[in-house]
Amino acid sequence: MENKTSRNAKISLPHSLNRKMKTYVGGIDWLTGYEIVPLTDEQRLQRKQHLHALPATLDELFARFLQPAIEFDVHYKDYNFWSDTWRIQWAYHKQNYRREAIMNGITQQQYAEVHKLPKRVMYSNLHKCGGAAIRVLFWVYHRRQFHQQQRLTVQEYISEHQLPQRTAYRQLSRQPMSNIWAQHFDNYYSDAWLRHCNVREYADFYGLNVTTARQYLFNFPIGLFDPMVIKPWI
C-alpha cells in the first residue's frame, strides 16, 4: 500500500534544470525568450476582463457582458513548463463566449469547436461565466429590442436580424409569464437558487413540468447578475 509519505513526496528536479527555473527580474526566461518582468497594470486588467461589478439594470448587464474580449499581451508566466504549452486565456474566452452567446446564440460546444478548446476543462470554465444558461439572454436581448422599437413587424425584425424563423417568431410573439410562473420565478431565485438547487430539483419538488419550468427558470451561476433584472423579458 502506498504510504502517506510517498503520496506527498515532491518531484525532485535535476540541479541544472532547477537552476534554469529560477527567475530573475530583468533576465530572459529560458523557455519562452521573453523578458522576466512583473505584469503591467494593463496585463492584470486583461486577466480579469471577464469579472464585472454586479449590474443593477439590464442596460448595465448588456453594456458589460457585450464588451469585446481582448486577447492577452503575452507574458513569460503564461507558459506552462509541465505541459510544454501556453496556458489557455480563459479570461478572454469567458468574456468572448458570453458575448457570442448573447449576440449570436452560440452554444458551449460550438464555441469550443471554433476555438479548439479542450472539452474536459471547457465546460467547467465557461460555466463560471454563465454556461449554457447564459444563452437565454440572446432572446431577452432581442425580445426587449423588438418591443422597444415601433417600425418593424415581427417578420421584418426576424429578416433584418437573420434570426431562425420558427423559433424567433415564437420567442418574439411570446406573452409575459403568467402570475403563477412569476411567483415561481420569485420563489426560485429568492430561495432555492441561492441554496444551489437546480431547476430540475425545484420542478420535482413542486410537481412542475421540467420542460415548462426551463422556459422560465435557469441555472445561472450565483454572483453573475441578479435574475430579477431580466424578469420582465422572460
Protein Blocks (a to p, Z undefined) as FASTA:
>chain_A
ZZfklmmpccdddfklmmmmpccehiacfklopacddddfklmmmmmmmpccddfbfklm
mmmmmpccddddddfklpcfklopacddfklmmmmmmmmmmmnopafklmmmmnopafkl
mmmmmmmnnpjmlmmmmmmmmmmmmmmpmkbcfklmmmmnopafklmmmmmmpccddfkl
mmmmmmmmmmmmmnopafklmmmmnopafklmmmmgccddehkacfklmmmmZZ
